[in-house]
Amino acid sequence: MKTNIIASIIIALSIILFGITIRSGLISFKKLDRSVTVKGLSEREVKADKVTWPLIYKELGNDPAEMYGLLEKKNQKVVAFLKEAGITDSEISINPPTITDRQADNYGNEIMNYRYKATSVITVTSNNVDQVRMLMRRQTQLMKQGIALVSEEYGSNNIVYEFTGLNKIKPEMVEEATRNARITAEKFAEDSQCKLGSIRNASQGQISIDNRDANTPYIKNIRVVNTIEYTLE
């Protein structure tokens, strides 16, 4: 009888201890699973440090050889205009002219005064963005010489501005994005009456470079977003 009582007590204590152990394990697992994922943002506005400006002009005529000669003379005038403004040879590239037979593409049997259309493109690629932008405002000087620049072949936004210095500012922006993510996580932990723990997972997210707006494509908006998961204690 006494043996049975002792055995029952042992079994009861074992069950209690087992329950405490399970409960403790569940609580520990629950604490381990508590976390918060936040995003940190860093933004910069920077000026473009590279510009590509295609100068496009056309010629109509019936004699391709004569048209090539006219384009060559216009090319010389455009290059002289650019060099007078300080653009160097290394920043100027002259594409071979293209000639289109308009009669071959005339499916409507339209009467044409000129059979051929020639297009010439001279491209300026420079890191001196301010100098090129100033020159763009002076392109009416070319019109006075009989050279009318067009843009419909390449769309209205044929001038391309770029920012190539991302690697110089990227570390600082990543650090700022990480700092902002932690501030957000600490605020969440405070509101949840928790303590912010260590980083469980972190990933550098999107890095985007966009025009600030349609009217100032030479001003770029850079965004760096980090995603970080913290444990909560």
Backbone as CSV, one residue per row, in Angstrom:
resi,resn,N_x,N_y,N_z,CA_x,CA_y,CA_z,C_x,C_y,C_z
1,MET,0.844,-1.224,0.000,0.000,0.000,0.000,0.858,1.243,0.000
2,LYS,1.858,1.223,0.908,2.763,2.365,1.010,3.533,2.520,-0.284
3,THR,3.885,1.377,-0.874,4.631,1.415,-2.141,3.799,2.044,-3.239
4,ASN,2.505,1.723,-3.251,1.618,2.278,-4.281,1.487,3.789,-4.127
5,ILE,1.411,4.237,-2.874,1.283,5.691,-2.633,2.522,6.425,-3.120
6,ILE,3.684,5.866,-2.793,4.945,6.486,-3.226,5.021,6.534,-4.750
7,ALA,4.615,5.422,-5.369,4.649,5.360,-6.838,3.715,6.404,-7.441
8,SER,2.537,6.580,-6.820,1.575,7.569,-7.323,2.133,8.977,-7.196
9,ILE,2.792,9.220,-6.043,3.391,10.553,-5.833,4.470,10.829,-6.882
10,ILE,5.283,9.839,-7.157,6.356,9.993,-8.152,5.772,10.291,-9.534
11,ILE,4.715,9.532,-9.882,4.080,9.744,-11.197,3.495,11.150,-11.287
12,ALA,2.828,11.586,-10.187,2.222,12.920,-10.182,3.286,14.001,-10.330
13,LEU,4.366,13.856,-9.577,5.455,14.837,-9.671,6.064,14.848,-11.081
14,SER,6.174,13.684,-11.684,6.731,13.583,-13.034,5.846,14.329,-14.034
15,ILE,4.521,14.142,-13.858,3.583,14.817,-14.758,3.691,16.326,-14.602
16,ILE,3.783,16.779,-13.328,3.893,18.224,-13.068,5.166,18.793,-13.688
17,LEU,6.288,18.079,-13.445,7.566,18.541,-13.998,7.547,18.545,-15.516
18,PHE,6.926,17.509,-16.080,6.817,17.428,-17.535,6.013,18.604,-18.097
19,GLY,4.920,18.946,-17.387,4.085,20.068,-17.820,4.836,21.383,-17.740
20,ILE,5.610,21.546,-16.627,6.394,22.781,-16.466,7.434,22.897,-17.578
21,THR,8.058,21.756,-17.891,9.091,21.752,-18.934,8.495,22.130,-20.286
22,ILE,7.328,21.551,-20.609,6.668,21.865,-21.873,6.288,23.339,-21.926
23,ARG,5.740,23.842,-20.824,5.316,25.242,-20.778,6.514,26.173,-20.957
24,SER,7.597,25.833,-20.280,8.805,26.644,-20.394,9.327,26.634,-21.827
25,GLY,9.281,25.460,-22.438,9.746,25.359,-23.816,8.885,26.168,-24.760
26,LEU,7.563,26.132,-24.556,6.653,26.892,-25.406,6.884,28.386,-25.260
27,ILE,7.082,28.800,-24.002,7.327,30.223,-23.757,8.625,30.652,-24.428
28,SER,9.665,29.829,-24.305,10.946,30.158,-24.920,10.804,30.221,-26.440
29,PHE,10.089,29.260,-27.005,9.885,29.241,-28.445,9.097,30.468,-28.893
30,LYS,8.114,30.847,-28.126,7.300,32.014,-28.461,8.137,33.277,-28.431
31,LYS,9.003,33.386,-27.421,9.873,34.554,-27.345,10.826,34.584,-28.522
32,LEU,11.345,33.396,-28.880,12.275,33.328,-29.993,11.609,33.734,-31.304
33,ASP,10.316,33.451,-31.401,9.600,33.710,-32.645,9.138,35.157,-32.750
34,ARG,9.229,35.933,-31.699,8.749,37.313,-31.732,9.773,38.174,-32.447
35,SER,9.317,38.881,-33.465,10.226,39.721,-34.237,9.428,40.826,-34.920
36,VAL,10.147,41.795,-35.437,9.536,42.875,-36.190,10.404,43.139,-37.413
37,THR,9.772,43.331,-38.557,10.475,43.631,-39.807,10.169,45.066,-40.210
38,VAL,11.195,45.842,-40.427,11.029,47.260,-40.747,11.862,47.598,-41.981
39,LYS,11.497,48.713,-42.602,12.242,49.219,-43.750,12.848,50.570,-43.392
40,GLY,14.089,50.768,-43.791,14.764,52.041,-43.578,15.047,52.705,-44.917
41,LEU,14.774,53.990,-45.003,14.908,54.723,-46.265,15.958,55.812,-46.144
42,SER,16.739,55.967,-47.209,17.667,57.088,-47.334,17.468,57.702,-48.708
43,GLU,17.349,59.017,-48.769,17.121,59.715,-50.045,18.142,60.827,-50.229
44,ARG,18.521,61.047,-51.492,19.403,62.137,-51.850,18.930,62.762,-53.158
45,GLU,19.093,64.064,-53.263,18.928,64.754,-54.543,20.303,65.177,-55.020
46,VAL,20.659,64.745,-56.219,21.988,65.053,-56.759,21.849,65.554,-58.190
47,LYS,22.854,66.300,-58.629,22.888,66.753,-60.020,23.498,65.661,-60.887
48,ALA,22.957,65.516,-62.081,23.534,64.558,-63.031,24.977,64.950,-63.323
49,ASP,25.829,63.950,-63.503,27.228,64.228,-63.809,27.628,63.751,-65.209
50,LYS,26.625,63.381,-66.011,26.890,62.973,-67.398,25.669,63.301,-68.245
51,VAL,25.911,63.812,-69.450,24.804,64.142,-70.345,25.127,63.624,-71.744
52,THR,24.104,63.111,-72.405,24.219,62.687,-73.797,23.198,63.481,-74.611
53,TRP,23.698,64.270,-75.560,22.849,65.176,-76.326,23.013,64.891,-77.820
54,PRO,22.035,64.247,-78.452,22.107,64.032,-79.897,21.554,65.248,-80.648
55,LEU,22.335,65.783,-81.544,21.897,66.885,-82.403,21.506,66.276,-83.744
56,ILE,20.218,66.336,-84.069,19.667,65.648,-85.233,19.140,66.675,-86.222
57,TYR,19.504,66.540,-87.475,18.970,67.429,-88.504,18.810,66.639,-89.802
58,LYS,17.952,67.152,-90.683,17.557,66.417,-91.878,17.781,67.256,-93.125
59,GLU,17.753,66.552,-94.245,17.887,67.202,-95.545,17.009,66.449,-96.540
60,LEU,16.282,67.186,-97.365,15.456,66.591,-98.415,16.065,66.904,-99.781
61,GLY,15.938,65.967,-100.708,16.474,66.202,-102.042,16.223,65.035,-102.967
62,ASN,16.702,65.183,-104.203,16.528,64.134,-105.218,17.855,63.521,-105.658
63,ASP,18.953,64.109,-105.207,20.278,63.612,-105.584,21.038,63.230,-104.314
64,PRO,21.180,61.935,-104.046,21.857,61.504,-102.816,23.272,62.045,-102.676
65,ALA,24.020,62.091,-103.761,25.396,62.583,-103.689,25.423,64.044,-103.255
66,GLU,24.513,64.827,-103.828,24.432,66.241,-103.454,24.016,66.386,-101.988
67,MET,23.117,65.529,-101.529,22.645,65.582,-100.142,23.759,65.242,-99.164
68,TYR,24.584,64.254,-99.523,25.720,63.913,-98.666,26.654,65.109,-98.523
69,GLY,26.850,65.818,-99.627,27.705,66.996,-99.585,27.145,68.078,-98.677
70,LEU,25.821,68.285,-98.746,25.181,69.281,-97.882,25.288,68.895,-96.409
71,LEU,25.084,67.617,-96.127,25.194,67.152,-94.734,26.613,67.319,-94.212
72,GLU,27.592,67.066,-95.054,28.976,67.224,-94.636,29.275,68.666,-94.250
73,LYS,28.770,69.606,-95.035,28.974,71.026,-94.731,28.270,71.406,-93.421
74,LYS,27.072,70.877,-93.221,26.344,71.167,-91.982,27.053,70.541,-90.782
75,ASN,27.599,69.345,-90.987,28.350,68.708,-89.902,29.514,69.590,-89.455
76,GLN,30.209,70.163,-90.428,31.340,71.027,-90.111,30.893,72.249,-89.315
77,LYS,29.729,72.803,-89.679,29.211,73.972,-88.955,28.817,73.606,-87.519
78,VAL,28.203,72.434,-87.365,27.785,72.008,-86.023,29.000,71.746,-85.140
79,VAL,30.000,71.064,-85.683,31.206,70.775,-84.905,31.908,72.076,-84.522
80,ALA,31.962,73.032,-85.442,32.580,74.329,-85.130,31.818,75.041,-84.018
81,PHE,30.482,74.961,-84.078,29.634,75.558,-83.037,29.927,74.931,-81.676
82,LEU,30.100,73.626,-81.649,30.363,72.931,-80.398,31.746,73.264,-79.849
83,LYS,32.733,73.253,-80.702,34.100,73.503,-80.248,34.282,74.938,-79.767
84,GLU,33.600,75.876,-80.403,33.680,77.265,-79.949,33.156,77.417,-78.529
85,ALA,32.255,76.518,-78.135,31.682,76.569,-76.791,32.494,75.750,-75.789
86,GLY,33.614,75.157,-76.237,34.467,74.423,-75.305,34.295,72.921,-75.323
87,ILE,33.457,72.388,-76.205,33.295,70.935,-76.316,34.517,70.368,-77.038
88,THR,35.094,69.305,-76.495,36.309,68.731,-77.061,35.993,67.640,-78.082
89,ASP,37.027,67.268,-78.850,36.857,66.213,-79.858,36.413,64.898,-79.232
90,SER,36.946,64.601,-78.042,36.605,63.331,-77.392,35.148,63.280,-76.946
91,GLU,34.498,64.431,-76.854,33.098,64.483,-76.433,32.129,64.508,-77.617
92,ILE,32.668,64.530,-78.835,31.841,64.630,-80.041,31.959,63.348,-80.839
93,SER,30.821,62.810,-81.225,30.814,61.648,-82.101,29.855,61.898,-83.264
94,ILE,30.358,61.655,-84.496,29.572,61.908,-85.714,29.154,60.573,-86.309
95,ASN,27.841,60.352,-86.372,27.329,59.118,-86.957,27.235,59.259,-88.473
96,PRO,27.427,58.159,-89.210,27.249,58.226,-90.669,25.813,58.620,-90.994
97,PRO,25.622,59.490,-91.988,24.257,59.903,-92.337,23.471,58.733,-92.927
98,THR,22.172,58.771,-92.755,21.287,57.754,-93.335,20.351,58.420,-94.337
99,ILE,20.092,57.733,-95.436,19.195,58.266,-96.469,18.051,57.289,-96.672
100,THR,16.844,57.823,-96.666,15.633,57.022,-96.866,15.008,57.369,-98.208
101,ASP,14.637,56.337,-98.961,13.947,56.539,-100.236,12.454,56.666,-99.934
102,ARG,11.964,57.866,-99.929,10.567,58.109,-99.587,9.618,57.509,-100.622
103,GLN,10.061,57.430,-101.864,9.207,56.869,-102.913,8.981,55.377,-102.682
104,ALA,9.996,54.696,-102.170,9.865,53.260,-101.910,8.863,52.989,-100.799
105,ASP,8.709,53.936,-99.881,7.770,53.772,-98.762,6.429,54.438,-99.021
106,ASN,6.228,54.940,-100.216,4.998,55.675,-100.532,3.932,54.721,-101.050
107,TYR,3.177,54.163,-100.108,2.139,53.210,-100.502,0.878,53.908,-101.002
108,GLY,0.758,55.184,-100.713,-0.451,55.906,-101.138,-0.272,56.653,-102.437
109,ASN,0.852,56.408,-103.143,1.132,57.087,-104.410,1.058,58.609,-104.276
110,GLU,1.541,59.096,-103.144,1.561,60.533,-102.903,2.611,61.193,-103.797
111,ILE,2.256,62.339,-104.354,3.203,63.072,-105.196,4.203,63.770,-104.300
112,MET,5.490,63.521,-104.555,6.545,64.078,-103.709,7.459,64.971,-104.523
113,ASN,7.781,66.111,-103.944,8.744,66.999,-104.588,10.173,66.512,-104.391
114,TYR,10.400,65.816,-103.249,11.735,65.298,-102.951,11.648,63.807,-102.668
115,ARG,12.479,63.057,-103.350,12.418,61.601,-103.230,13.129,61.092,-101.976
116,TYR,14.241,61.747,-101.608,15.080,61.223,-100.536,15.045,62.117,-99.294
117,LYS,15.163,61.462,-98.153,15.290,62.167,-96.876,16.557,61.671,-96.183
118,ALA,17.450,62.604,-95.889,18.713,62.254,-95.228,18.693,62.754,-93.787
119,THR,19.257,61.945,-92.891,19.314,62.301,-91.471,20.752,62.189,-90.986
120,SER,21.192,63.218,-90.276,22.527,63.213,-89.693,22.415,63.410,-88.183
121,VAL,23.243,62.688,-87.429,23.229,62.780,-85.970,24.663,62.988,-85.467
122,ILE,24.843,64.065,-84.741,26.103,64.313,-84.037,25.789,64.260,-82.548
123,THR,26.494,63.422,-81.809,26.193,63.210,-80.386,27.282,63.805,-79.505
124,VAL,26.849,64.577,-78.533,27.759,65.119,-77.522,27.571,64.312,-76.242
125,THR,28.662,63.749,-75.741,28.645,63.021,-74.472,29.677,63.665,-73.564
126,SER,29.219,64.240,-72.469,30.112,65.034,-71.632,29.774,64.893,-70.157
127,ASN,30.801,65.089,-69.328,30.599,65.136,-67.882,30.390,66.559,-67.379
128,ASN,30.551,67.522,-68.271,30.322,68.921,-67.917,28.876,69.275,-68.264
129,VAL,27.979,68.882,-67.382,26.548,69.020,-67.661,26.139,70.485,-67.779
130,ASP,26.640,71.324,-66.908,26.261,72.735,-66.941,26.688,73.394,-68.250
131,GLN,27.866,73.051,-68.728,28.350,73.620,-69.981,27.456,73.216,-71.152
132,VAL,27.069,71.941,-71.207,26.225,71.460,-72.299,24.828,72.062,-72.216
133,ARG,24.292,72.185,-71.018,22.963,72.772,-70.870,22.962,74.236,-71.319
134,MET,24.018,74.943,-71.039,24.133,76.320,-71.488,24.188,76.383,-73.011
135,LEU,24.884,75.401,-73.596,24.998,75.343,-75.047,23.654,75.030,-75.701
136,MET,22.855,74.223,-75.051,21.528,73.900,-75.591,20.680,75.158,-75.762
137,ARG,20.840,76.085,-74.847,20.053,77.319,-74.925,20.523,78.217,-76.066
138,ARG,21.683,77.893,-76.614,22.220,78.706,-77.708,22.062,78.045,-79.068
139,GLN,21.321,76.956,-79.146,21.234,76.221,-80.400,20.488,76.983,-81.490
140,THR,19.826,78.068,-81.116,19.181,78.896,-82.147,20.226,79.494,-83.098
141,GLN,21.483,79.554,-82.645,22.544,80.043,-83.536,22.706,79.135,-84.741
142,LEU,22.418,77.850,-84.558,22.494,76.917,-85.676,21.368,77.174,-86.673
143,MET,20.210,77.540,-86.180,19.083,77.829,-87.071,19.405,79.008,-87.979
144,LYS,20.161,79.966,-87.451,20.554,81.111,-88.270,21.486,80.701,-89.398
145,GLN,22.112,79.536,-89.248,22.992,79.015,-90.295,22.281,77.985,-91.167
146,GLY,20.963,77.884,-91.027,20.185,76.977,-91.851,20.143,75.548,-91.355
147,ILE,20.446,75.343,-90.061,20.433,73.998,-89.489,19.345,73.939,-88.428
148,ALA,18.272,73.238,-88.726,17.153,73.111,-87.785,17.228,71.749,-87.100
149,LEU,17.464,71.764,-85.810,17.535,70.512,-85.056,16.134,69.962,-84.837
150,VAL,16.003,68.648,-84.941,14.717,67.983,-84.745,14.881,66.903,-83.686
151,SER,13.753,66.426,-83.172,13.822,65.398,-82.136,12.776,64.314,-82.286
152,GLU,11.899,64.416,-83.269,10.802,63.452,-83.332,11.263,62.041,-83.634
153,GLU,12.433,61.880,-84.239,12.924,60.540,-84.534,13.246,59.754,-83.263
154,TYR,13.648,60.484,-82.236,14.095,59.840,-81.003,13.153,60.106,-79.839
155,GLY,12.040,60.770,-80.075,11.135,61.130,-78.995,11.497,62.487,-78.446
156,SER,10.580,63.083,-77.709,10.769,64.449,-77.229,11.827,64.545,-76.139
157,ASN,12.100,63.429,-75.448,13.092,63.453,-74.373,14.361,62.732,-74.807
158,ASN,14.929,63.169,-75.939,16.095,62.468,-76.473,17.378,62.795,-75.727
159,ILE,17.391,63.813,-74.912,18.567,64.158,-74.110,18.559,63.282,-72.851
160,VAL,19.687,62.641,-72.583,19.767,61.718,-71.455,20.746,62.261,-70.420
161,TYR,20.269,62.369,-69.184,21.113,62.774,-68.062,21.325,61.570,-67.154
162,GLU,22.562,61.400,-66.682,22.883,60.261,-65.823,23.660,60.725,-64.593
163,PHE,23.577,59.912,-63.544,24.414,60.111,-62.363,25.258,58.864,-62.199
164,THR,26.575,59.027,-62.290,27.481,57.877,-62.272,28.243,57.736,-60.958
165,GLY,27.974,58.593,-59.986,28.734,58.569,-58.736,28.069,57.816,-57.608
166,LEU,27.213,56.845,-57.943,26.477,56.124,-56.902,27.398,55.419,-55.917
167,ASN,28.470,54.806,-56.398,29.355,54.037,-55.516,30.016,54.909,-54.451
168,LYS,30.138,56.204,-54.719,30.773,57.095,-53.751,29.846,57.408,-52.572
169,ILE,28.550,57.503,-52.839,27.614,57.880,-51.779,26.810,56.688,-51.255
170,LYS,26.916,55.553,-51.913,26.118,54.387,-51.519,26.393,53.932,-50.087
171,PRO,27.664,53.783,-49.640,27.891,53.322,-48.256,27.231,54.228,-47.219
172,GLU,27.342,55.534,-47.416,26.731,56.471,-46.468,25.215,56.344,-46.465
173,MET,24.624,56.142,-47.651,23.171,56.031,-47.738,22.679,54.718,-47.119
174,VAL,23.435,53.644,-47.324,23.067,52.357,-46.715,23.112,52.468,-45.196
175,GLU,24.144,53.149,-44.688,24.262,53.337,-43.237,23.082,54.156,-42.700
176,GLU,22.708,55.203,-43.432,21.582,56.028,-42.985,20.274,55.242,-43.028
177,ALA,20.087,54.440,-44.070,18.871,53.630,-44.179,18.786,52.624,-43.042
178,THR,19.930,52.028,-42.668,19.963,51.073,-41.555,19.641,51.766,-40.237
179,ARG,20.187,52.958,-40.063,19.917,53.727,-38.845,18.438,54.094,-38.747
180,ASN,17.852,54.494,-39.850,16.428,54.843,-39.846,15.545,53.625,-39.587
181,ALA,15.980,52.480,-40.087,15.223,51.243,-39.828,15.234,50.920,-38.337
182,ARG,16.370,51.093,-37.678,16.459,50.803,-36.239,15.598,51.764,-35.429
183,ILE,15.566,53.032,-35.828,14.727,54.001,-35.119,13.262,53.570,-35.189
184,THR,12.841,53.124,-36.364,11.460,52.657,-36.518,11.198,51.421,-35.662
185,ALA,12.167,50.490,-35.662,12.001,49.258,-34.883,11.959,49.557,-33.387
186,GLU,12.792,50.479,-32.925,12.796,50.844,-31.499,11.468,51.476,-31.094
187,LYS,10.903,52.278,-31.955,9.605,52.886,-31.659,8.519,51.816,-31.574
188,PHE,8.572,50.842,-32.477,7.598,49.746,-32.446,7.745,48.942,-31.156
189,ALA,8.998,48.638,-30.774,9.228,47.857,-29.553,8.737,48.613,-28.327
190,GLU,8.973,49.913,-28.305,8.515,50.733,-27.171,6.994,50.718,-27.077
191,ASP,6.337,50.881,-28.215,4.869,50.884,-28.211,4.304,49.511,-27.832
192,SER,5.071,48.461,-28.109,4.616,47.094,-27.804,5.079,46.626,-26.434
193,GLN,5.729,47.551,-25.685,6.262,47.229,-24.357,7.227,46.052,-24.433
194,CYS,8.087,46.110,-25.432,9.110,45.085,-25.603,10.475,45.763,-25.669
195,LYS,11.499,44.934,-25.652,12.859,45.427,-25.824,13.378,44.932,-27.158
196,LEU,13.996,45.855,-27.894,14.508,45.484,-29.212,15.758,44.634,-29.055
197,GLY,15.759,43.494,-29.753,16.886,42.583,-29.667,17.853,42.755,-30.824
198,SER,18.469,41.677,-31.201,19.489,41.705,-32.250,18.847,41.564,-33.629
199,ILE,19.656,41.788,-34.648,19.187,41.641,-36.029,19.115,40.157,-36.365
200,ARG,17.953,39.728,-36.809,17.788,38.329,-37.219,18.098,38.170,-38.699
201,ASN,17.674,39.142,-39.486,17.876,39.055,-40.928,17.925,40.470,-41.503
202,ALA,18.769,40.661,-42.486,18.872,41.982,-43.102,19.146,41.824,-44.587
203,SER,18.542,42.700,-45.382,18.780,42.672,-46.823,18.747,44.083,-47.371
204,GLN,19.697,44.361,-48.244,19.681,45.662,-48.911,18.693,45.571,-50.050
205,GLY,17.708,46.409,-50.008,16.644,46.334,-50.995,16.927,47.145,-52.239
206,GLN,15.945,47.880,-52.664,16.015,48.579,-53.935,16.900,49.816,-53.856
207,ILE,17.642,50.026,-54.911,18.361,51.277,-55.121,17.842,51.856,-56.428
208,SER,17.232,53.011,-56.368,16.630,53.593,-57.567,17.192,54.991,-57.813
209,ILE,17.361,55.306,-59.090,17.779,56.637,-59.517,16.750,57.121,-60.536
210,ASP,15.998,58.143,-60.172,14.941,58.653,-61.036,15.084,60.165,-61.192
211,ASN,14.450,60.674,-62.248,14.385,62.126,-62.392,13.551,62.706,-61.259
212,ARG,13.979,63.846,-60.747,13.200,64.477,-59.687,11.794,64.807,-60.182
213,ASP,11.704,65.309,-61.411,10.415,65.551,-62.049,10.654,65.683,-63.542
214,ALA,9.574,65.838,-64.303,9.683,65.877,-65.760,10.375,67.136,-66.259
215,ASN,10.358,68.185,-65.477,10.924,69.459,-65.915,12.399,69.626,-65.583
216,THR,12.913,68.809,-64.672,14.333,68.905,-64.287,14.979,67.522,-64.343
217,PRO,15.124,66.957,-65.525,15.718,65.614,-65.623,17.188,65.587,-65.247
218,TYR,17.832,66.754,-65.130,19.241,66.812,-64.745,19.410,66.787,-63.223
219,ILE,18.307,66.759,-62.483,18.342,66.551,-61.034,17.798,65.151,-60.757
220,LYS,18.592,64.345,-60.084,18.220,62.957,-59.838,17.841,62.741,-58.373
221,ASN,16.858,61.894,-58.171,16.446,61.489,-56.829,16.889,60.044,-56.607
222,ILE,17.765,59.853,-55.618,18.287,58.515,-55.329,17.658,57.998,-54.050
223,ARG,17.191,56.755,-54.099,16.550,56.128,-52.937,17.226,54.785,-52.646
224,VAL,17.561,54.584,-51.375,18.092,53.298,-50.913,17.175,52.793,-49.810
225,VAL,16.698,51.569,-49.945,15.783,50.982,-48.963,16.386,49.694,-48.426
226,ASN,16.538,49.614,-47.101,17.000,48.398,-46.431,15.836,47.755,-45.682
227,THR,15.787,46.444,-45.705,14.778,45.692,-44.953,15.493,44.886,-43.867
228,ILE,15.114,45.129,-42.610,15.802,44.491,-41.476,14.779,43.872,-40.527
229,GLU,15.058,42.665,-40.087,14.221,41.968,-39.120,14.949,41.920,-37.777
230,TYR,14.305,42.432,-36.721,14.863,42.417,-35.359,14.072,41.450,-34.492
231,THR,14.741,40.846,-33.540,14.033,40.057,-32.534,13.476,41.013,-31.474
232,LEU,12.405,40.577,-30.841,11.790,41.339,-29.736,11.902,40.520,-28.467
233,GLU,12.322,41.179,-27.401,12.491,40.470,-26.109,11.475,40.996,-25.105
